[in-house]
Amino acid sequence: MGDGWFFRYIKSKNANSMRYKRELADKICGHGMKYVTEAKGEQGDVVIGRDCTCRCDGTSFSVTDGNGALIYKAPMATIKLFELMSLDGAVINGDDEITGGQREITAHYSYYR
């Protein structure tokens, strides 16, 4: 039902659909990232990358740090993306191919006026 020209102008609201994931991934990749953190239990949030960029192709979502090192890569089918309520960042959760397990990171956007 969503193949017509009309549905291209309406945003998807189903967080599990591939269309929603692609739209939000494109929005996240459009921002520069000041830093990326990961929750480490008792240590709290640990910065795992600075001046990061993300890339989204049709099959995977990846985040690289300022030096070009790959710090996160997950397939689009298993990823969950959510923006923070402040719209200053996004939470990225999925099966990370680098560590081989489930991983949740938070990307904090650079703020430009």
C-alpha positions, 0 to 999 in steps of 0.5 A: 500500500505504501508504493504510491507517490503520495506516501513519499510525503508522509513520514513513517510512524512505525519504529520497526519498519525499514522506511522509518529506520532509513528516514531517521538514519538519514536524519542522524547522518545529516548531523555532525557528531561531537562525541559518541558514548556507551553506557558501561555500568558502574563507570557510567557513560564512556566516550568511545569516539570524538568528531564522529561521522555516520554512514548509512547504506541500504544494508548497514549503519556505521559510525567512524571516529575522527581518525577514521576508525570504525567504532560501530557497525550494525545491519539495518534489519536489527538496528533500533534508532531513537532521537533524544527528547532534546533533539541533541542526539540519538540512541543507536541500538543493534547487533554490533558486528565489531564486538559481536554482540548487542550494543547501545551507543548514544551519538551527541550532535554538534550544535551549530546556530 
